[in-house]
């Protein structure tokens, strides 16, 4: 649809002396986004997204240059240094455009729209930085991602592109208007259309695993080719299918991938936590930024994988990730920060890489004798031909045999080495940290920390999750509605579907670890806002933005999983669980409407919709809900025992006998001195169970 326009843009270059509105003060310094603040000193007349900038473009009939990125983005930094910090480029931008800078993490609504539009206009995948040129009404007519200042490697130079786009805007308005109409029509067709009342079946559940198997790397692990992303939700789905259906295919996909990621350079072998993706097929060299949402998903995944397999590597990886989160990503007030940059001292990965001499000087000879072969320091450099990024190259059992020392001693030496290397690394110039608190990403981490705390019996991890949840409720929940982001005392932006859905899911996980009546009350309030402000009662499903959100050129209703799970999938899953727990049919009906709407998408490509597929699984076979009532000490014993098994279809709520003010469905009788377990699946409930062994047998009996 854009090929003719693109040809015009590439064919015409003019030198214009036309001046715009003159220089203005950069308006980003007062924004809450660290990404926007990074550009506050640019010579570009940046505006944040808002009516002031849009009105300026309309009033002066100027096109908008929209730049979307985020603070940890390496290529965003490169383009900023090459172009946005350059007076010559800035002068062209200021003369010809109204320039708007957007943080994709604060405004995922805008990022979704313009990433989709970019794909339609260019027939290429997007990414960040995203560079889009808009009409004053916000409709995009041309775009790309990263542009160098001057042309290189077949990429048009930004300085050459700017006058071409401005000329096309002036001289090709009829073509642009025709293209815009086609684009808006195409965007409207991205909304899912219901195929009517159909009986959902389990076929998409089985098909998803088959699709993963077709693109699974059975040598190095991972789904797809390089660059390799972790795909934690897909792997979690595989674990779930193995646990509920049996068979080894789904487990083998998850297990091999988790081993290779944990042993590779994607995982920070010294400090814990995962980078965003691997640039190669071997999980060796990552793109070094660390995102909160990735680590949230991977923390719960490795915890569950440890329950399934008992592999110590998975426990070590989960513990390292949890410790990193609490050490580096939790604010004193309780909220979790968003990300760590890939760069330090203007170099990607500089903070993380080593030379053998650096390591050798920090360790004893005995420690180095283990660390050198284990982390590959005895081989060739693997990063830019001069540095070593640490990854597991030889297993400790092999090294112990070669050194003729006990394995436990090798483990002790390596643990001591990691402590010393971490201490030395923390004296380096640290990567920048994006310290804004995002509701949706915090909800993902609250859920995972609570889940991992229950699996490993770690009270400190549960306390971390509680602190973050308390911060969200006290700071970002106002007047019965959520805000999307908080930083430096400023809480703002109307929250999105993901904020409500993820937080509802997190509240359910918290209640399983540590039941509190206020969590249940908050979960119900979140569910009510989902239904009132986001649901499409006519067609089914949930819009990404609320009914009272700012009007944009498109209102998305996403069903596919991306870097974070689908808000529609998580909403349907969590509403079903809450509906079964408290007996609220409205929640179950809303989830059913969403699944009906997206069922065609699930049939076409289930592997892209595993959050919805998981909700479908629990629609077809409702989860087991277990309400435990009894004295606190006995309850804790039962909870610890039940947490040792991976039961993805089971929700366990332990409520002490003295708890009052419960909904009738949870207000079960508590025995004197013991525990009663009240177990239901859907509307089928069993008599109370008073022996832990009997409950274990009941829960292990499987689904009908």
N, C-alpha and C positions, 0 to 999 in steps of 0.2 A: 504493500500500500504506500510505502514511502520512497520507492526506488526513484521515481521521477524527481521528487523534491531533493533527494540525496544527490542526484546527478547535477541538479541546479546548484546546490550548495558547493559541490566540489569543483564546478566549472567556473564559478564567478568569484573573482577576488577584486575588490575595489579598495582604494585608499580614501577614506572619508575624513573630512575636516569638521564634519558636523559634531557639535558638542552637545552634551546632554544637559543635565541639571546642575552641573558643577559639583565640586567635592563636598562630601558630607562627612560627618563624624561616624566612624564605625560604631554600630549599635550592639555589638555582641558582648561587650565587656560585662554587662549587667545580667546576662543570661545564666540560667542554672547549669546548662550543659558544659562540661569541660571541653568537649569538642568545639563548641561555638566559641568558648573563651580562648581556645588555642588560636583562633583567627581574629581575635579582637585587635591585634596590632597590625593586621594587613593593611596595605594601602587601598584595598578594595572597599567600596562603599557597601558593605554587607548589611543586609536586613535579616532579622529572624522572620520565619513565616508568620504572617499576620495581615490584618486588614490594612495597616499602614502601607506596606510594600505593595499589596495587590491594588489598592486605590491609586498609588503613585503610578503604577504601570498603566492603569486604565486612563488616568487623567492625562498622561503625556504620551499615550499610545506607544509605549515601549515594550519590547519583548522582555521576558523574565529569564534570567540565567539562574537555574536552580541547581545547587550543589549539595548532594546528600552524602554523608559519611559518618564516621564515628571515631572516637578518640584513640582507640587502639589499632586503627587501620594503617598498615604500613604504606600502601600506595596512596592513601589520602595525604599522608605526610609528604610523600614525594611530590605529588601535584601541588601541594601548598607551597613547598619550597621552590619549585621550579616556576610556578605561575602566580599564585596568589600573593606571594611575598615580593614579586617582581614589579617594580613601578611601571615598566612598559606595558606589561600585560594588564595590570590593574587599571591603567589609564584607558585601555581599550574597553575593558569591562564596564568601567564607570561611564564612559562616553555613550555606549551603545545599549546598555541593559540596565534593568533593575535587578540587582544581585541578591539572591536569597540563599542563606546557608541553613541547612537542616541536619539535626542529629537524628539518624535513623532509629536510635534506641529510644529517644523521647517521642518521636513521631512515626511509629510503625505504620500508622494509617496512610501517611503520605508516601512512605517508602514502598508499601505494597502497591499503591496505585501507579507510581512512576516506574517501578521495576517492571510491572506488567506492561505498561505502555512502551517502555524501552524495548522489551522483547518483541512486541508487535511491530514497532517502527523499524527495527534493525534486523529482525530475525536472528538475533544473537542473545545469548544469556547475559544477564546484567552483573551487578556486583557493586563494589565500592572502591573509589568514589564514583557516584552516579552523577553524570552531568547532563541535565535536561534543559531544553529551551522551550519556554511556554508562551502561549498567548496571554494577554492580560487577564483572561477569564480562568487561567490555570490549565488549559488544555495543551498538552505537549505537541510540538510539531517536528522536533529533531532531538537527537540525544546520543550519548555514548557513555563510556565509563572514564577511564584514565586517558588524558591527553598530555603528551609532553609539550613543553613550550614550543619547540621546533620539531618538525617531522623527523621521525626515525623509526626504523624497523617496520615500515609500512603503516605507521600510525600518523594521522594528520596532526600537524602542529597546532596547538591551541591558539597561538597568535595569528596563524593563517585562518583558522576556522571562524574566529569571532566576527570579522567583517563579512564573511560569506553568509553566515546565519543572519546577521543584521540586514544584509541586502535582500536575502530571500524573504524576510519578514516584510520588507517595504514593497517589494516588486512582485511577489507571488501570492498575494492574499487570497485570490480565488482558489488556487490550487491547495493552499493551506486549509482554507475553510472546508473544501471538499474532503481533504484528508482527515481533518478534525472530526467531521460528522461520521466518517467511516470508523475512526478510532473509538469514538464514544459508543457507537453501535457495537463494536467488537468487545469493548469492556463490559457492556451490559450482557453480552452473551456468555461471559465468564461466570455469571451467577448460576448455581445449580438449578436445574428444572426438575421438578418431581415427575416421575413417570406414573403417578397415581398409586393407589393402594396396592401394594405387593407384599407377599409374605416373605420376610427376610429369611434367608437360609445360611448355613454355615460354610457354604462353598468358598466365599472370599477368605475365610480363615485359613483354609488349606491352600488356596491358590497363592496367598501372600508368601508362605514359606517356599513354595515352588519357585516363585519369582526371585526370591532372595538367592536360592540355590543356583539359578541361572547366571547370576552376576557375582557370585561369591568367589573370592580368590582363595582356593583351597591350599595354596602354598604359604602365602604371607598373611592370610586373613583379610577381612575387610569386604565391604560391599562396593563394587565398582572399581574403577582404575584410578591411577594418580591424576590429580591430587586426591588423596584419600581422607574422607571425613569419618568421624567415629560412628555415626548412625546409631546412637544409643537407644532410641525408641524402637527401631527395627530389631536390634539385638534383644531388648527386653521382651519384645513380642515373641521372639524365638524361644527365650527361656520359658515364657508363659505357655507356649504351645507344647513344649517338651513336658512341662510339669502336668498339664491337663490332658494331653492326648497320648503321651508316650512317644516312642520313636527317637532315633538318634540324630536325624538330619538337622533339625532345628537346634539341638544342643551343640552339635559339632560346629555349626556356623558361628554361634555365639562364643563358644569356648575358645576356638582357635583365634578368633579375632581379638578377644579380650586378652589372651596370653601375649599375642604379638604387639598389641598396643601398650600393654603394661611393661613389656621388656624393651620397647623401642624408645626412640627419642621424642615421640609425642607426649609421653609421660615424663615429667620432671623427676629424674632419678635422685636428685639431691633434695629438692624442696617440696616435692609432692605437687599434685594437680596436673591437669592436662592442658596442652596447647590446642589451638583451634583445629588444625588439620595438618597432615603430612604432605610435603611437596612431592614425595616419591612413593613408590608402591610398597616400600619395605617398612614404613613407619619410622624411618631413620631421622630425617631432618624435618622439623615442623615449621609452620609459620608460627612464630614464637608468641603471639598474643594469647592471653589466657582470658577466657570469657566465663562469667559466673554461671550462665545457663548450661554450657557444656559440662562443667564440673558438677553441677547439681544432678544432671541426668546420669553421669558416669558414676557418681558416688553411690546412688541407689542401685545402679546396675551391677557394680562390682560387689556390693553387699549381698544382693540376691544370688549372684553367681557363686559366691562363697557358700551360701546355704545349699545350693544345688550340688556343687562339686567338692566342697571341702578343700579346694586348692589354696595353699598358704599364700601364693602370689596374689590372689584376689583379695584376701584379707589385708595383706601388706599395702596393696594399692588403695583400697578403700580408706585405710587408716591414714596413709600419707596424704590423701586428698582432703579428708576431714580436718587434719591438723593444719594443712595449708590454708583452708578456708578460714578457720578460726584465727590463725596467726596473721594473715595478710589481707583478708577480705571482709572482716567484720568490724564495723565502726564502734567506737566507745558507746554510742547511743543504742546499738543493737542491730541496726540495719546492715545488710550486706552490700558491699561496693560492687560496681558493675564489671570492671575488667582491668587487666594489666596490659600495658603497651607491648608491642613486639620490639620496639626500638629503645635503646639507651645510648646516649652520646652520639646520636644521629646514625647508629648502626643497628641493623636488625640482628637480634640474637647475641649481642655483645655481652650482655649480663650473664648469659648461661654457658658460654663455651670456655674451653680450657686448652692449655698445652700440657704435655706430660711433665715438663719441668715445674710448672706451677703446682700441679697436684703433688709431685714428689716432694717438694719443699715443705708441704703442709702436713705430710703423713709420716708416721714411723716406717722404717723399711718393711716391717711385718705387715702393716696395713697396706702399703703400696703394692706389696707382692700379691695381695688379693685384688685390690682395686684396679690395678693396671690391666690384667687380662679380662677381668669381669666387665669393665666398661670400654674395652677396646683401645686403650691407650698404647698398647703394644703394636697396633696396626697403623695404617696410613690415616692422615687427617680426613675427616668426613665433612668438614664445613669450610667452604671457600679455600680449600687446599692448604690451610695453615692452622686450623683449629680443630679441636675435637669436641663434638657434642655427645655427651655421655648417653650410652644405651647399653643394654646387656648383650655382650658378645659371647661370653663363655659362662656356663652355669657354675654356681658355687660348688656343687658336688664334684664337678670335673676338676676345679681348681684345688679343692681339698685333697683329692686323690693325688694330683700332681705334686702338691706341696707336702704330702704325707702328714697332714694335720687333720684333726677332727672337723667335721662339717660345722659343728656348733662354734668352734673357735673361729673359723672363717666368717661365719655370720656375725660374730662379735667384732672382728676386725673391720668388716665392711660397715657395720653400724657406727663404729667410732669414726671411720673415715668420712662417712656422710655428715656427721655432726661437725667435723672440722671444716669440710668443704662448704657446708652451708654457712657457717660463721664467717668464713673468708669471703664468700660470695656476697653476703649482706653488707660487707664494707665497700663494695663496688657502687658505682652510680646506678641507682635502681631505675627500672623502666617506669614511665609515668603510670599513675593509677587513676582511672575514672571513678571518682568517689561519689557519684550520684547514686541514689537508692531508687531502683525501679521496682514497682509493686509486683509485676509479673515474674521477674527474675528472682526476686526475693521469695516469692511464693514457691517457686520451683526448689530453691535451696532449703526453705523451711521443711517442705515435704521430705526431701532427701535426707537432711540431717536427722529428722525425727525417725525416719525409716531406718537409717544406718544405726542410730542410737539404740533402737529396739533390737536389731539383729545382733549387735556386738555388746549390748549391755553397758553402753557408755553414757553415764548420766551427764557428763560435761557436754556431750554433743546435743543431748536433748535440751539442756539449758541454753545452748547457743541457738537452737531453733526457737525456743520459747522467747528469748530476748528479741529476736528478729520479728516474730509474730506480734509481740507486744508493741514493738516500734511501729509496725504497719498499722496496728489498730489505733494507737494513740496519736499517730501523726498523719497518716494518709487516709483514714476513714473519718469523714466529716459530714455530719448531717445525713447519715444514712447512705452516703455515696463515697466511692473511692476516688482518689487522685492517682495519677500515673507515676509521678516522680517527685523526689525530694532532694534538695541539696542546699547547704548553707542557710538553713532555716526557712527556705521557701518550698512550699508544697503546692503543686499546680498541675494542670492539664487533666482534662476529663479522661477518666480511665477507659480502657478498652476491654473487649471481650476476654482477652487472655488474662487480664488482671483479676477479673471476677472468677473465671473458671479455674485458673491455677490456684487461687487462694482458697476457693471452696474445696478443691482436692487436698490442699495442704491442711486445712482445718480437719478434714476427715482423718488424715494421717496422724495429726497431733492427738486427736481423740483416742486413737488406738494405743498411743504411747503413754498418754497421761490425760485421762478424761477430766475435763472441766466443763461445767455447765455453760459457761460463757462462750466456749468454743462452739458448742452446739447451737447456741442462740445466734452467734455470728454467722455460722454456716447457713442457717435458715434465712438470715437477712441477705446474705450474698445471693442465695438462690432466688429470693424474691426479686431482687434487682435484675438478675439475669432474665427472668421471665417478663418483668415489666418494661425493661429498657432495651433489651437486645433481641428478644425472640421475634421472629416473623411468624405471627400466629396464622397467617393465611397460607403461606407456602411451607412453613417449617424451617427449622434451623435458626442460627443466631448470626446477626450481623456483627462485623468486627467493631463498629462504632455504635454508640447508643443512639436512641431515637432523638435525643436533644443535642447531638454532637454538631459541631460546625459543618455546614454543607460543603461538600467537596464534589469533584466532577464524577466520582463513582463511590458507591457504598458496597464494599466487598463482603462476601459471606464465605470465608475460606474453609475448605475441608481437608486439604492436603497438609501433611506435616512438613515442616521446614527445619531450620536450625532449632526451633522450639516446636512442641507438639501443637496440633491443630486445636484452636480454642473451641471449635464445635465438637471435636472428639472428646476433649477433656470435660467440657460442659455436660455432654450426654452421659459420659461415664460417671462423673461425680453426682449429677442429679439423680441418676438411677440408684447409686449407693445410698445417698441421703434419703431418697424416697422409700427405699426398702427398709432403711433403719428406723425411720420415724412413722412409716405408714402414710406418706403423703402422695396420693395418686397424681396430683398436678405435676409434680416433678418427673414422675415416670412417663406421663403423657407427653411432656415437652421433649424428653429424650427420645421417645418413640417417633415423634414428628421429625426430629432432626435426622434420625437414622433412615426414615422413609425417604427424606429428601436426598440424602447422600448415598442411597443404596446403589444407584446406577454407577456412581463413581467408584464405590467399593467393588462392584463386579468388574469394572473395566480395569482398574489398577489398584488392587488392594494393598500392594506393598508400599504405595505412596500415601496410604491412609491408615496406618496401623493404630493411631489413636481412636479413630472411628471404628476400626475392626475390633479393638478391645471392648469398646462400648457395645458393639454388636454381639460379641461373645456373651456379655453379661445380660444383654436383652434376651438372647436365646436361652440362656441358662442362668437365672439370677444368682448373685453371689450368696454364699453362706454368711449369715449374720449371726454372731455369737455375742450374747450379752452375759457377762459374768457379774454376779453379785455376791459379796461376802466381805469378810474382814480384810483390812488392807494388807497384812502380811501374807495371808493365804492367797489373796488375789495376785500379789506380786510373784509368788512362786508359780502360779498357773501361767501368768503372762510370760515369764522367762522360759518356761517349758514350751509353750506354743510358738514362741519366736524362733525356736531352733529349726523349724521346718518351713520350707518355702511353699506357701499356699496362696497363690495369687488370686484365687477366687473367694477368699475368706476375709471378712471384716470382724475383728474382735474388739469389743468395747468392755472394759473392766470398770465397774462402778462400785465404790465402797458402800457398805450396808447403811452408813449414816447419811448418805447423800439424799437430799430432799429436793422437791420442786422439779422432778423429772416429768417428761411427757409420759402419758399412760403406757405407751408401748415399751418404754425403757424402765418403768417403775415395777420391776420384778421383785418377787419375794426373796429375801436373803436368809439363808439358814444360820443358825447359831453356831459360830465357831468354824464353819466350813465355807464352801463355795457352791453355788448353783450356776449351771450353764444353761442358758435358754438359746436354742439353736433353731434357726429358720432358714429356709431357702424359698424365696418368693413368699407365697402365702401358705406354704406348708411348714408347720412347726412341730418340733418333737417335744415330748415331756422333758422337764428339767433333768439335767444330768449332774450328779453330785460327786463323781469320781473322775479325776483327771485322766486316768487310763481309758475310761469309757469315752470321754470326749475325744481323746486322740484317735481312737478307733473310728468314731463317728465321722470326724473330719477327714480321715484318710480313706474313707470308703469310696470317695469319688463322687462324680456327678451322675445323675440319672442318664 
